[in-house]
């Protein structure tokens, strides 16, 4: 197990309070990590690994489960407008928000 050549392999990882389904070669945007661009990152909170039909479930995490990834870039999403409005009271508030993210490329999935 842990061969990146298996295209049917995927894992479910948890990072930043969210869960992501990842396969080797995938590029995903996760909540901002304090890691430099080009550096490697290791996700050890692996909930599930499927190796072409052989499923390993964690309780809640897989003991030796690891997903290795490379940080491609750190950035911020497009601006989202938050507009609050109360009718008949002249209450209007407009605010913008840009969520920071880290884009990573999944290199290898390994586990017991």
C-alpha positions, 0 to 999 in steps of 0.5 A: 500500500502507499503506491502513488501509481494506483489511480483508484486510491483516495483518502479522506483527510481533516484539516482546518476543521474541514474534511477533503477527499484527495487522490495522488496528483490532486490540487486542493485549496485548504484553510491557510497553513503556516508553511512556505511555498514549495515546502512539504506538508504532512497531513496525519489526520487521515479518516479513511483510505481506499486502495482500489477496493481495500478500505481502511477506516479510522477510529477516528483517525488511522494510526499510521495514515499519512498524506504527503503534499507540497505547498504550491501557493498561499493566497486569498480568495475573491472578495465576498460582499457582506451586505446587511439591510434593515428596511424602513430604518435607513440601516445599511452596512457593506463589508468585504471579506477575502478568505486566506487559503493554501493550495497544495498538491497531493503527492503520496498516500500511505497507511497501514 
